[in-house]
Amino acid sequence: MRLTYILNALSLIMSYIGIFILFPIIVALIYHDLYSVLPFLCASILAVGGGFLIRKLYPDVANLDNLNDIKKSEALFIVALSWVIFGIISAIPYLFYKFSFVDALFEAVSGITTTGATIFQNFNYPKAIFFWRSMTHWLGGLGIIVLFVAVLPQFAVAGRQMFFAETPGPTEDKFTPRVQSTAVLLWKLYFGLTVLMTILLALVGMPLFDAVCNALATISAGGFSPNSQSIMGYHNPTITWIVLIFMFFAGSSFNLQYKVFQKRNPLLFFKSEEFRFYLYVVLIMSGLITIVLVGDHDYNAIDAVRHSLFQVVSLMTSTGSASVDFVDWSFSAKILLFITMFFGSCASSAGGGIKMTRWLLIFKSMKNEIIRILHPNAVLNVKIDNNVVAPEVLRQVIVFVFFYFIFYALCAIIISLIEQNYVFGLTSSIAALGNVGPGFGAIGPMASFNILHTSTKCILILGMLVGRLELIPFLVMFQKDFWTIRK
């Protein structure tokens, strides 16, 4: 890895993060909250100053015009380090409100990774803080590198390596020849959906500030809300349905959505095998939970359908919003929700988790292996949307899922031992690694993660980052060859 290239990219990223962190100051001024100007101004100065300092201390960095021949190892390291730096800078404003460093970092990383798990125990904070929580979701939803690829000419060519390092998947999924054009179009769609959702929420009675914050959090599959009771706190079924619909699309492929919008043909959704699988899982899991709610909780059919659909979509897409406190649901309903946490959203979406494409590939591979038991000489290919998936891709998917569950199991065991509570261990680990947000019990959707031990919070911070980057940069760093540094 070449130090000059890494420092050049990081100095640019730090400088632009410093600019974005100024936006909550506008909110503070609108609501005449002068004290809240200082936290964000300090964070901005530190970020921009850090980027400037790197370029001053290392003149070769300033003389590097572009990153066109960046290597894959360098791209992976830049992406991983960028997210760590983004988390640290995002944590600075919380320190001004008497948060410990670990708590501030937990809230910030939960924001940028769109996890939505909170350590807030009360919601008596300025509006600028709530706006920043939602904005960190929004910036992290598509990915900060994808944003910089879209706006920085230095990343026009090099962005390809970083684009796919930040948004890894079974296959490279882009819909224009140039990655920068893909990034621009994705952000346009992302912004448009956010504006549309804000307008709809405001029209049905949600306060404008809350509408903005909830739209930023929902489109990014994040879940932070200025209301302490999440979406349930608005007591409005129409709001619940609006959030549910936008959550569903936040968890589906933005590339697919753009193609549907471009060709004005909604039927293209159903030509995607991944989208159909995603829809089937949502309908099956919510249908099962609906039956449980009607049978065990005496819900009427309409409320049962609404709440079951909302919670299934929320947990599958890793949004983590809640229309009801599902901690009070029966054991059967909670087991179904727990299973739902492991599915994940679609590839190229704002959501986290294992991703539907990977599950499809695994199920199809299993089916082929069963067929080979009866027909050993059969030539069987795994296809997605009639395209043959290369064997090396299948191998990578299997390895990814294997390491995903190994990492989950380790986190669950360690946290269970620290907290002396296996429910905390099992649910908080997948809530972090899958970027889901709420767990069960005392860390449910209406509760706070603040009750957890400091070491548990540190493990969850690592889990959130690893889950957001989908393990790849994390696993690569264990290779000795990765750490060969030169100027």
Residue pairs with C-beta under 8 A, 6 or more apart in sequence:
1 71
1 73
1 74
1 77
1 482
1 483
1 484
1 485
1 486
2 71
2 74
2 486
2 487
3 58
3 485
3 486
3 487
4 58
4 60
4 61
4 64
4 487
5 64
5 67
5 70
5 74
5 78
6 74
6 77
6 78
6 81
7 54
7 58
7 61
8 61
8 64
8 67
8 154
9 67
9 70
9 78
9 82
9 154
9 155
9 158
9 162
10 51
10 54
10 78
10 81
10 82
10 85
11 50
11 51
11 52
11 54
11 55
11 61
12 51
12 148
12 152
12 154
13 51
13 78
13 82
13 85
13 86
13 144
13 145
13 148
14 47
14 48
14 50
14 51
14 54
14 85
14 89
15 47
15 48
15 51
15 52
16 148
16 151
16 152
17 47
17 85
17 86
17 89
17 144
18 43
18 44
18 45
18 46
18 47
18 48
18 49
18 51
18 89
19 44
19 48
20 135
20 139
21 40
21 43
21 44
21 47
21 89
21 90
21 93
21 132
22 40
22 41
22 44
23 131
23 135
24 36
24 40
24 93
24 128
24 129
24 131
24 132
24 135
25 36
25 37
25 40
25 41
25 128
27 36
27 127
27 128
27 131
28 34
28 35
28 36
28 37
28 40
28 126
28 127
28 128
29 37
31 126
31 127
31 128
33 126
33 127
33 128
35 126
36 126
36 128
36 129
38 96
39 92
39 93
39 94
39 95
39 96
39 97
40 93
40 128
40 132
42 92
42 93
42 96
43 89
43 90
43 92
43 93
46 89
46 92
47 89
54 61
55 61
55 62
56 62
60 487
65 154
66 153
66 154
66 156
66 157
66 158
67 154
67 155
67 157
67 158
68 156
68 157
68 158
69 158
70 78
70 158
70 161
70 162
71 161
72 161
72 165
73 476
73 482
74 161
75 158
75 161
75 162
75 165
76 165
76 472
76 473
76 476
76 477
76 482
77 473
77 477
77 482
78 145
78 162
78 165
79 145
79 162
79 165
79 166
79 469
79 473
80 465
80 469
80 473
80 474
80 477
82 144
82 145
83 112
83 113
83 144
83 465
83 468
83 469
84 465
86 112
86 139
86 140
86 144
87 105
87 108
87 109
87 112
87 461
87 465
88 105
88 108
90 108
90 109
90 111
90 112
90 132
90 136
91 101
91 104
91 105
91 107
91 108
91 109
92 104
93 129
93 132
94 103
94 104
94 107
94 108
94 129
95 101
95 104
97 125
97 129
99 107
99 119
100 454
102 454
102 457
102 458
102 461
103 119
103 450
103 457
105 461
106 117
106 119
106 449
106 457
106 460
106 461
107 118
107 119
107 120
107 133
108 136
109 115
109 461
109 464
109 465
110 116
110 117
110 118
110 224
110 437
110 464
111 132
111 133
111 136
111 137
111 140
111 222
111 224
112 136
112 137
112 139
112 140
112 144
112 468
113 140
113 352
113 435
113 464
113 465
113 467
113 468
114 137
114 140
114 141
114 220
114 221
114 222
114 223
114 318
114 319
114 350
114 351
114 352
114 435
114 468
115 222
115 223
115 318
115 320
115 352
115 431
115 432
115 435
115 436
115 437
115 464
115 467
115 468
116 137
116 217
116 222
116 223
116 224
116 318
116 319
116 320
116 321
116 435
116 436
116 437
116 438
117 320
117 428
117 431
117 432
117 437
117 438
117 439
117 443
117 449
117 460
117 464
118 224
118 448
118 449
119 448
119 449
119 450
119 457
120 228
120 448
120 450
121 448
121 450
122 228
123 130
123 226
123 227
123 228
127 209
127 226
130 209
130 213
130 224
130 226
131 209
131 212
131 213
133 213
133 217
133 224
134 212
134 213
134 214
134 216
134 217
134 222
134 224
134 225
134 226
135 216
137 216
137 217
137 220
137 222
137 223
137 224
138 194
138 216
138 217
138 219
138 220
138 222
139 147
140 220
140 222
140 468
141 190
141 219
141 220
141 221
141 222
141 250
141 350
142 186
142 187
142 190
142 220
142 254
142 350
143 166
143 167
144 166
145 159
145 162
145 163
145 165
145 166
146 163
146 166
146 167
146 183
146 186
146 187
147 183
147 187
148 155
148 159
149 155
149 156
149 159
149 162
149 163
149 179
149 180
149 183
150 180
150 183
150 184
150 186
150 187
155 162
155 180
156 178
156 180
159 179
159 180
159 183
160 179
163 174
163 179
163 182
163 183
164 172
165 472
165 473
166 469
167 348
168 469
168 470
168 472
169 347
169 348
169 355
169 357
169 470
170 347
170 355
170 357
170 358
170 361
170 389
170 393
170 396
170 397
171 347
171 357
171 384
171 389
171 393
173 253
173 255
173 347
173 348
174 182
174 255
175 182
175 185
175 255
175 258
175 259
176 182
176 185
182 255
185 258
186 254
186 255
186 258
189 254
189 257
189 258
189 261
190 219
190 254
190 350
193 219
193 246
193 249
193 250
194 215
194 216
194 219
195 215
197 211
197 214
197 215
197 218
197 219
197 242
197 246
198 208
198 211
198 212
198 215
199 211
200 242
201 210
201 211
201 214
201 215
201 239
201 242
201 243
202 208
202 211
204 236
204 238
204 239
204 242
205 236
205 238
205 239
206 214
206 234
206 236
206 239
209 226
210 225
210 226
210 227
210 234
213 224
213 225
213 226
214 225
214 226
214 231
214 243
215 246
216 222
217 223
217 224
217 225
217 319
217 321
218 243
218 246
218 247
218 250
218 319
218 321
219 246
219 250
219 350
220 250
220 350
221 247
221 250
221 251
221 317
221 318
221 319
221 345
221 349
221 350
221 351
221 352
221 435
222 319
222 320
222 437
223 230
223 314
223 319
223 320
223 321
223 437
223 438
225 231
225 233
225 321
227 233
227 234
228 446
229 322
229 446
230 321
230 322
230 323
230 445
230 446
231 239
231 240
231 243
231 310
231 321
231 322
231 323
232 322
232 323
232 324
232 325
232 446
234 240
237 306
240 306
240 310
240 323
241 306
243 310
243 321
243 323
244 306
244 309
244 310
244 313
244 323
247 310
247 313
247 314
247 317
247 319
247 321
248 282
248 313
248 317
249 257
250 317
250 319
250 345
250 349
250 350
250 351
251 278
251 313
251 316
251 317
251 318
251 319
251 345
251 346
251 349
251 350
251 351
252 269
252 275
252 278
252 345
252 346
252 349
253 272
253 274
253 275
253 346
253 347
253 348
253 349
254 348
254 349
254 350
255 348
256 268
256 269
256 272
256 275
256 346
256 348
259 268
260 266
260 268
260 269
269 275
270 276
271 385
272 385
273 360
273 384
273 385
274 346
274 347
274 356
274 357
274 360
274 384
274 385
275 346
277 356
277 359
277 360
278 316
278 345
278 346
278 356
281 316
281 343
281 356
282 309
282 312
282 313
282 316
285 312
285 316
285 336
285 339
285 340
286 305
286 308
286 309
286 311
286 312
286 313
287 308
288 336
289 304
289 308
289 311
289 312
289 333
289 336
289 337
290 301
290 304
290 305
290 308
292 329
292 330
292 332
292 333
292 336
293 299
293 303
293 304
293 307
293 308
293 329
293 333
294 300
294 301
294 304
296 329
296 330
296 332
296 333
297 304
297 329
297 330
297 333
299 307
306 323
307 323
307 324
310 321
310 322
310 323
310 324
311 322
311 323
311 324
311 326
311 337
311 340
312 337
312 340
313 319
314 320
314 321
314 322
314 323
315 337
315 340
315 341
315 436
316 340
316 341
316 343
316 344
316 345
316 351
316 353
317 345
317 349
317 350
317 351
318 344
318 345
318 351
318 352
318 353
318 434
318 435
318 436
318 437
319 351
319 437
320 431
320 436
320 437
320 438
320 445
321 445
322 438
322 445
322 446
325 444
325 445
325 446
326 333
326 334
326 337
326 444
326 445
327 334
327 440
327 441
327 444
327 445
327 446
327 447
329 337
334 440
338 426
338 427
338 430
338 440
341 353
341 427
341 430
341 431
341 434
341 436
342 353
342 354
342 430
342 434
343 353
343 354
343 356
343 359
344 351
344 352
344 353
344 354
344 355
344 356
344 358
344 359
344 434
345 351
345 352
345 353
345 355
345 356
346 355
346 356
346 357
347 355
347 356
347 357
351 435
352 434
352 435
352 436
352 467
352 468
353 434
353 435
353 436
353 467
354 400
354 401
354 404
354 434
357 384
358 397
358 400
358 401
360 384
361 382
361 384
361 389
361 393
361 394
361 397
362 397
362 398
362 401
364 382
364 383
365 382
365 394
365 398
368 380
368 382
371 378
371 380
372 378
372 380
381 388
381 389
382 388
382 389
382 394
383 389
400 470
400 471
400 472
403 471
403 475
404 433
404 471
407 433
407 463
407 466
407 471
408 429
408 430
408 433
411 425
411 429
411 432
411 433
411 459
411 460
411 463
412 422
412 425
412 426
412 429
412 430
413 425
414 425
414 459
415 424
415 425
415 428
415 429
415 456
415 459
415 460
416 422
416 424
416 425
416 426
417 425
418 453
418 455
418 456
418 459
419 425
419 452
419 453
419 456
421 441
423 439
423 440
423 441
424 439
424 441
424 442
424 443
424 452
424 456
427 439
427 440
427 441
427 443
428 439
428 443
428 449
428 452
428 456
428 460
429 460
429 463
430 436
431 437
431 438
431 439
431 443
431 460
432 459
432 460
432 461
432 463
432 464
432 467
433 463
433 464
433 466
433 467
434 467
435 464
435 467
435 468
437 445
438 444
438 445
438 447
439 449
442 451
443 449
443 451
443 452
449 457
449 460
452 460
465 474
466 474
476 482
477 483
